[in-house]
Amino acid sequence: MVLVVLGVSLLVFVLTRVVPSDPVAYLLGPRATKASIEQVKKELKLDLPIPIQYIQYIKGIFFERKLGISLIERRDVFDIVKERLPATIELIIFAMLIALVLGIPLGVISAIYKNTFIDQFSRVFTVAGVSIPQFWSGIMLQLLLGYGLSLLPLVGRIEGIPPHHITGLYLFDSLITLNFSAFFDSLYHIILPALVLSFSPLANFTRMLRVNMLDELTKNYIVVFRCSGISENTIVWKYMLKNAFSSTLTMIGLTTGFMLGGAFVVEKVFAWPGLARFGTDAIFNNDYNGMIGVIITISLVFVIINFVIDILYTYLDPRIKLRLKK
């Protein structure tokens, strides 16, 4: 995990330094003098050689908890990440819950009722889910549910006063503080962007689980269970689903990374005040430190999630053992 994050940080750091652009000149505007540009570069230590800049950057992360000064907000990126990351995490968690709650039953049912109307609908839905761009589906749902029917808000994370800050997750913080007005307000705002973000993983989960369930139906233990008089629902939901879910668990880890990437589009469309939206603004404004801080944070979240999923394998599949060397 450490090597992956360090590798990503080195790659992104070098790429942002070698691109033919001058973020300081862009920030100060066309009327900036050469002397003022050089002075700001010296203050931000952008005049040093790239290897020295990278060493100081890594040193600042590990010893000073600093990710560099953002050229957009003029404050340390670490504070921006700490402030905005919970909004993105909450959005991804809610979208993942939608994808799992809808995708698991749809995948199982489409496999059980193979080649029926339900299965055909599932196939069309999965193809559409991975094909339709998120920015288009987001704008269409805004026009339909937000503007046309006025059922859900178009943008924002909350309209009223945010709940007392504990974790930064509005739904969780409002629940544990019994602030139900803030809870329903936050829930009301998160439904639409989370729904858009969940389309692609929902389609992938449904397709993957359908294939795995069809494979489980051909195995001998299903015949043995049926001959033993075990009910079909017990066979499907207790035994087959557990065996078929291992591959889907891998898909969850990989899909989380794609959702982190998709959050850049969704947060921009819905004006969601998350880390991905700040990352988009950093890219458009050539904010080197902002870009690097966002990418390092996202890569760290991604490798942690995949590490947890690797551990969960040992509980779903008894053939996989967790070996710890003493």
NORWO-V715332 format. One record per residue. N is the residue number from 1. RES is the residue in one small letter. NEAR is the number of other ideal C-beta (glycine too) atoms within 8 Angstrom. Layout:
# NORWO-V715332
n->(N & N)
res->(RES & RES)
near->(NEAR & NEAR)
This chain:
# NORWO-V715332
n->(1 & 2 & 3 & 4 & 5 & 6 & 7 & 8 & 9 & 10 & 11 & 12 & 13 & 14 & 15 & 16 & 17 & 18 & 19 & 20 & 21 & 22 & 23 & 24 & 25 & 26 & 27 & 28 & 29 & 30 & 31 & 32 & 33 & 34 & 35 & 36 & 37 & 38 & 39 & 40 & 41 & 42 & 43 & 44 & 45 & 46 & 47 & 48 & 49 & 50 & 51 & 52 & 53 & 54 & 55 & 56 & 57 & 58 & 59 & 60 & 61 & 62 & 63 & 64 & 65 & 66 & 67 & 68 & 69 & 70 & 71 & 72 & 73 & 74 & 75 & 76 & 77 & 78 & 79 & 80 & 81 & 82 & 83 & 84 & 85 & 86 & 87 & 88 & 89 & 90 & 91 & 92 & 93 & 94 & 95 & 96 & 97 & 98 & 99 & 100 & 101 & 102 & 103 & 104 & 105 & 106 & 107 & 108 & 109 & 110 & 111 & 112 & 113 & 114 & 115 & 116 & 117 & 118 & 119 & 120 & 121 & 122 & 123 & 124 & 125 & 126 & 127 & 128 & 129 & 130 & 131 & 132 & 133 & 134 & 135 & 136 & 137 & 138 & 139 & 140 & 141 & 142 & 143 & 144 & 145 & 146 & 147 & 148 & 149 & 150 & 151 & 152 & 153 & 154 & 155 & 156 & 157 & 158 & 159 & 160 & 161 & 162 & 163 & 164 & 165 & 166 & 167 & 168 & 169 & 170 & 171 & 172 & 173 & 174 & 175 & 176 & 177 & 178 & 179 & 180 & 181 & 182 & 183 & 184 & 185 & 186 & 187 & 188 & 189 & 190 & 191 & 192 & 193 & 194 & 195 & 196 & 197 & 198 & 199 & 200 & 201 & 202 & 203 & 204 & 205 & 206 & 207 & 208 & 209 & 210 & 211 & 212 & 213 & 214 & 215 & 216 & 217 & 218 & 219 & 220 & 221 & 222 & 223 & 224 & 225 & 226 & 227 & 228 & 229 & 230 & 231 & 232 & 233 & 234 & 235 & 236 & 237 & 238 & 239 & 240 & 241 & 242 & 243 & 244 & 245 & 246 & 247 & 248 & 249 & 250 & 251 & 252 & 253 & 254 & 255 & 256 & 257 & 258 & 259 & 260 & 261 & 262 & 263 & 264 & 265 & 266 & 267 & 268 & 269 & 270 & 271 & 272 & 273 & 274 & 275 & 276 & 277 & 278 & 279 & 280 & 281 & 282 & 283 & 284 & 285 & 286 & 287 & 288 & 289 & 290 & 291 & 292 & 293 & 294 & 295 & 296 & 297 & 298 & 299 & 300 & 301 & 302 & 303 & 304 & 305 & 306 & 307 & 308 & 309 & 310 & 311 & 312 & 313 & 314 & 315 & 316 & 317 & 318 & 319 & 320 & 321 & 322 & 323 & 324 & 325 & 326)
res->(m & v & l & v & v & l & g & v & s & l & l & v & f & v & l & t & r & v & v & p & s & d & p & v & a & y & l & l & g & p & r & a & t & k & a & s & i & e & q & v & k & k & e & l & k & l & d & l & p & i & p & i & q & y & i & q & y & i & k & g & i & f & f & e & r & k & l & g & i & s & l & i & e & r & r & d & v & f & d & i & v & k & e & r & l & p & a & t & i & e & l & i & i & f & a & m & l & i & a & l & v & l & g & i & p & l & g & v & i & s & a & i & y & k & n & t & f & i & d & q & f & s & r & v & f & t & v & a & g & v & s & i & p & q & f & w & s & g & i & m & l & q & l & l & l & g & y & g & l & s & l & l & p & l & v & g & r & i & e & g & i & p & p & h & h & i & t & g & l & y & l & f & d & s & l & i & t & l & n & f & s & a & f & f & d & s & l & y & h & i & i & l & p & a & l & v & l & s & f & s & p & l & a & n & f & t & r & m & l & r & v & n & m & l & d & e & l & t & k & n & y & i & v & v & f & r & c & s & g & i & s & e & n & t & i & v & w & k & y & m & l & k & n & a & f & s & s & t & l & t & m & i & g & l & t & t & g & f & m & l & g & g & a & f & v & v & e & k & v & f & a & w & p & g & l & a & r & f & g & t & d & a & i & f & n & n & d & y & n & g & m & i & g & v & i & i & t & i & s & l & v & f & v & i & i & n & f & v & i & d & i & l & y & t & y & l & d & p & r & i & k & l & r & l & k & k)
near->(8 & 5 & 6 & 9 & 12 & 9 & 8 & 11 & 14 & 9 & 8 & 12 & 13 & 10 & 8 & 10 & 9 & 6 & 6 & 2 & 6 & 7 & 11 & 12 & 8 & 9 & 10 & 10 & 5 & 3 & 5 & 8 & 6 & 5 & 6 & 9 & 13 & 9 & 8 & 11 & 10 & 9 & 6 & 9 & 8 & 9 & 6 & 8 & 5 & 10 & 6 & 8 & 13 & 11 & 8 & 10 & 12 & 10 & 9 & 12 & 11 & 6 & 6 & 7 & 6 & 9 & 12 & 13 & 9 & 15 & 13 & 10 & 5 & 6 & 7 & 10 & 15 & 10 & 8 & 15 & 13 & 7 & 7 & 13 & 12 & 9 & 14 & 15 & 10 & 14 & 17 & 13 & 9 & 11 & 15 & 14 & 8 & 12 & 13 & 10 & 8 & 10 & 15 & 12 & 8 & 12 & 17 & 14 & 10 & 14 & 14 & 8 & 9 & 8 & 5 & 7 & 5 & 9 & 13 & 9 & 8 & 14 & 9 & 8 & 11 & 12 & 9 & 9 & 13 & 8 & 5 & 8 & 6 & 14 & 9 & 8 & 11 & 15 & 9 & 8 & 12 & 13 & 8 & 9 & 9 & 14 & 7 & 7 & 6 & 5 & 5 & 9 & 9 & 9 & 6 & 11 & 9 & 11 & 6 & 7 & 5 & 7 & 13 & 6 & 7 & 9 & 7 & 11 & 10 & 15 & 12 & 10 & 16 & 13 & 9 & 7 & 9 & 5 & 11 & 7 & 7 & 15 & 13 & 8 & 11 & 14 & 9 & 9 & 13 & 13 & 9 & 16 & 15 & 12 & 11 & 14 & 15 & 13 & 12 & 14 & 15 & 14 & 15 & 14 & 17 & 16 & 10 & 12 & 16 & 14 & 9 & 13 & 16 & 10 & 9 & 11 & 9 & 6 & 7 & 5 & 7 & 12 & 7 & 8 & 11 & 10 & 6 & 6 & 4 & 7 & 5 & 6 & 6 & 10 & 13 & 12 & 8 & 8 & 10 & 13 & 12 & 8 & 9 & 13 & 11 & 10 & 9 & 14 & 12 & 9 & 11 & 13 & 11 & 9 & 14 & 14 & 9 & 10 & 14 & 13 & 7 & 11 & 15 & 11 & 11 & 16 & 17 & 11 & 13 & 14 & 9 & 16 & 9 & 13 & 14 & 15 & 14 & 13 & 14 & 11 & 11 & 13 & 9 & 6 & 12 & 11 & 13 & 12 & 12 & 17 & 13 & 16 & 15 & 15 & 12 & 14 & 11 & 11 & 12 & 10 & 11 & 11 & 11 & 9 & 10 & 11 & 9 & 8 & 12 & 7 & 9 & 9 & 11 & 9 & 5 & 9 & 7 & 3 & 4 & 7 & 5 & 6 & 4 & 4 & 3 & 2)
